[in-house]
């Protein structure tokens, strides 16, 4: 079957298998949700416009991801009205939020159409631009005085296009002028209706940031967003750069790397925009806030802390909320082998953080509660020694995630992280994991947050989450980080598998070993060396026989690597 001239790459039977057997649903809240029903009429109107803005942001992200996304989506949606085959392809498209995506199992992206491929540079860069050509052009531009243009090209907020033999950067506010203007209008109308004055101020600043080619406006919007602790409403424009696997190649070219250092040019991968809409859950937020006071204390325990300034040392403002989700669009909805459970934003490359602004952790309740409990029981029975079953509680992994998100506020700043090129995200996610586990015993002792049994629950639930379903690829940094930690625990005898391949845990060794791993990880970030990072990742991400055995067990239990977001608004 052809859609807009492109032939589908998957048969209808293959799509049936994906949707019926390999896809799990995450149901977001709707108009009947009690907390939404309790809103006043004006706040309900505000959310109508925020949801409209979220849909517009999704169009922006589709364009950033692939030049054919919007065109294909429109054609698929129309064809799905009369064709079950097209309808199934449209379901997969919405799961990826694009024409292709990794599923976390297969090493290569699943492509919905023949001849439509995903590229490392997505649509941020010309499709026919190779990494070698990119580096050569940048060297030429720097050597011929086009320094400011190179700064823009290596900015996180520009689309890059060819300009004769050179390249030019187009700021998002210019490239997406129509979409940004429409989204800003929706935010302004929402600001008019909302009854929360702090939320109103933030929306007005965020609207202005969409209208002006000025990084200072993003900074001000971020700063107003990051202090929303007592606001009952959630609206986020996320700007993260995991999808861009192209920009980091500049650090692998010695000549270009030297020129970048000489001209003090900041290198940031491109931001894919996302939008989150929801309501803050007070009970869940109160639990998360118990960890807030640990951050300044943990900052003093970080390895090599005298060699860098941590975010938390620049400004201790850190807000934290648990959110019931109405909508996830754009980058959030690109469910390609996983979905975001929580976030710590703004990232360190953002001006608001660099100028002393705070950060905000947001946790996604509907994602967190989508665990398949029956499958988890089968996994334990197959892979975990029976005496450790009492300590497994999927809900307790939430406490590990809290430590992970807090961990992003600790350690070397963005200048160190980004210098690791294509390994930067993997090392950073791994660092956050390691901080969470390395310090959780100290947190329990000093702040009284967990008793011994609860600590064992957190450890066990985290370690079981390291059971991977397939050998991860570098473009999935969270999964590579999981493999690094699994191998490190195994190598250092924190965990072992008996003759029946059942997991055993030596709880008493966890803190010491993980603190050593944290030392090693911070050393990698401080090295600012792509080679050092590569060596570390390759050493600790080996795919062993036990990992292969675990993956086969996961396959037998039935993997569901595809995600369908059920939205009701």
Phi, psi and omega in degrees: 000139179251142175236113179055037176090358180247133182275137178297140184268346181243140177287165178296326178293320178296320178294321176303314181296318179299310186288320185276328188243341188238009185241131176248148183262140170240114187265119179272165184287155181235189182299340180274358179296132189304314182296326177288319179300330182280354178289152172288164183299323181294319179291327175297320177295322179301318181291330174303316183283327176293322176293326174296317178298322180297321179294323179292318177299325178298320178298322178297313181296322177300317180293321179295328187280316182201137183297339182260357186305308185293319180296314182292320179300315180298316181292320179295317180299319180291315181293331183291347178290335185236354184229123177293327178299310179295323180298320179290321176296324179294323177298317178292320177303315181292330176294314176284337192054047180170177185282348182202159177182154173288150177248003179086353180246302180284142184289337181248156179300145171278122183254125185285332183235144174292132176086356177249107186248153173270146180240161181299326182269006182048222176258010176293331183236159176303139185299329184265015181267117178276163179295319179297316179296319179303310181295320180297318180294318180296320176299314179300317181294319180292323181284346179247017170091007181271051189290315181297324180292323177295322176303317180292320180300322182267012174280156180277000187236033179227149167265139185248132180226159180287145179224083187068235178271359182248191178234154175227152180250138179240118182298147180306320183295337176270313183296321181251038187304314181296311182296316181296321179296316180294319179293320178299320178298317179297322179292321179296319178293318177299321178297325178296321186275326188297147182264354180267116188292323179293319178295321178301315180298314180301313182300321179295318178293319181294323177298316180294326178297331178283344186258347186236134174280076186205111182298336178297328179290321173300318180300314182292321177296315179300318182294323177288328179287319188292345181260008183282077179270318185259007177282134181279356186249150179233125173211123183229134164259105182272147178223091178238158191237034179288332185285335180277106179255020188251312190302323183298348181296341182298334181281349180270353178258108186304316182296315181293319179301319180294317179297319178299319178292320181298320182266005177052050180266128177280135180247116178229128173301161185287140177278128167267130184278143173225167178218134180237133179230135179184191180236137181287133177263115188294317183298313179296323180294319179301321178296313183296323183295343178297339181272351188299317184290348181285337189297308179299326179293313181293329179303327181283346181262355185293141179297144175054031188297339180287351185262359181202163175254128182271154179307316185292339178276332178290318182198123187276007179293120179212113177259155184214130180219150173254132192234135167273123192269131171265322184207142169231119182229172179065229182303322179300325186271001176277077186278084187246078183087009179169177178213148184294127177268328181198163181218149170240106183230163352292155177289166186295344179278356184272143185299326181299320179288319182292340179253022172092009177286162181277179177235162185224128176261128178236128183250139188259102187295314184295329176288317183297326185268015183263021182289141175271097186294322181296317178295321179300321178297317179296322179296315178299313182298329183273324192240353185235131178303141190301328183291347179261355181298326182298338183266353182275126176210108184304328180294332180286342176297337177304325181289326172296317180298321177301314178296324178298310182296320175297327181298334178293340179273359182244155177097184184302151183280184190295333179297325176286314186298308186295336181294348180275005173057231186291350179262359186300312183293319180299312181295322181292316179294321177296319178301314181297319175302312186294319177301316182304311184280323182297328187253356190291330176293320177295320177298317180297318183288316187278322185252355176065030184279332184223144172270179186297318180296318180295323176299316179295327175296316180296313180301311184295314182295324177292313183298319177297328178291347177278356177288104186275155182266347179192161176296122185283152175262158186300333182286358174244078189300326180297319182286323176297320177300318178301317181293321177302313183290321178301312181294322181294318177297319181293314182296327184260017172061026172284323175235154173207162180244133182280188185296342177260012181061039176257135182290138170232148184234131173261090186302325186293343183265348191299310186298312182300315183291318181290330175291325174294319177297322178296318176304312181298321184291316179296325177300321178297314180296320181291338181293332184054032184242121176299320182295319178297317179295317179299314180299317181296312182296314181295323180296318190257001179248027177296140179265105188265177179298320181291324176296320179294320178298314179300316180299321178293322176297315178302318180297317180296326179283345179096106178272145174233078186279351181260146185234135175242119176277122178263107180255148187239355178263000000 
